[in-house]
Amino acid sequence: MTRLVEHVLQSPSYNRFQSAYRRGHSTETALLRLLNDIYAAADNGCRTMVLQLDLSSAFDTLDMSTLLRRLRYTFGVSGPALNWISSYLVCRTQSVRVDEQQLSRLTNL
């Protein structure tokens, strides 16, 4: 897994400003970066518009075949590494339990 993370981090497609799902980067660091950029723009006499999107459930709605294609063609992951990730994603069940009600979803390619 360490090699895969290093590979993605060194990819030209990697967005170094992404804060989510990264060690040492949190909502707080994202907000600090945003505020810094807004203050710098104001100092330069520019106006700023902020658009916020809640993508907290984005992974749950992501088509797994799209994810695998992006890993292969955007980040160059292939061979055993891609097969390993694919085997993990295929036919997995996700479930959420609220009180006595349980909702499940089968992840399939």
N, C-alpha and C positions, 0 to 999 in steps of 0.2 A: 504494500500500500504506500509506503514511503516513496518508493521510486515513481509510482504513478502520480502522486501529489507533486513531486519535484518536476516531473515531465510537464504537467499541466501548468505549473507556476512559470516555467521557462518558455511556454508557448507564446508566440506573438498574438494569439487570440485571447490570452488571459487579460482580464481587466483589473489592473492593479488598484483601482479605486473601489472595487467591490468590498463591502464590509460584511455582508452576511456569510455565514458558514466558514469563517476564517478565524483561526486561532489569533488572539490578541486584537481582534476587531469586533466591535459591538455596535449596538445602536448608538451608544454614547460617542464612540469615535466617528461614526457616520454623521451625527449631528454636529460635532465639533468641526469636522471638515466642511459641512454645508455652511455653518455660521461663518467660518473663516472666509470661504469663497464669497458669501454675501457681503461681509464687511469690506473685503478687498475691492469688490465691484463698486460699493458705495463710495469708498475712498477715491476711486477713479472716476466718479461722477456717472456711473452706469446704474441703470435700473435692473432689478432682479425679479423674476417670476419663478415661483417654486411649484412644481407639480409633484404630488406624492401619490404613490401607488402602493397598495397593500398586497404584497406578493407572498405573504406568510404561508399560504397553502399552494403555492405554485408547483412544488414538487409533486403534490398529490394529484394534480391535474395534468401533469406532463406525460405525454405519450412516450412509453419506454423505448419504442423503436426510434423515435426522434432523438431521444437522449443518446442511444447507442450510435446512431448516425453522426451526431455532433461530436461525440468522443472520437469516432474514427476519422471523419473528414476535416473537422475543425482543429482537433487537438492531436491527431496522428496516433491515437491509441489503437493498437492492433494485436493480432496473435493471441497468445495465452492471456494477456492482461484483459483484452476486450472479451474473450470467451469467459473469463472468470467473472467479470462484471455482469455479462449477459446471463450467466447461470444463476447469479444471485437475484436478478430482477425478474426472471421468468417464473410464473406460477407462484407468486408470493401473495399471501393474504394479509391485508391490513384491516385492523378492527379498532373501533372506538366504543367504549362502554360508558354510558351516562346512566347513573342509578341502576335500574334493572334492564335497561334496553341496550342491546349490543348491535352495532352496525358493522358489517364486514364488506370488504371489496377485494375481489381477486385481481391481482395484477397479472396481465397476460400480454404477450407480444402479438 
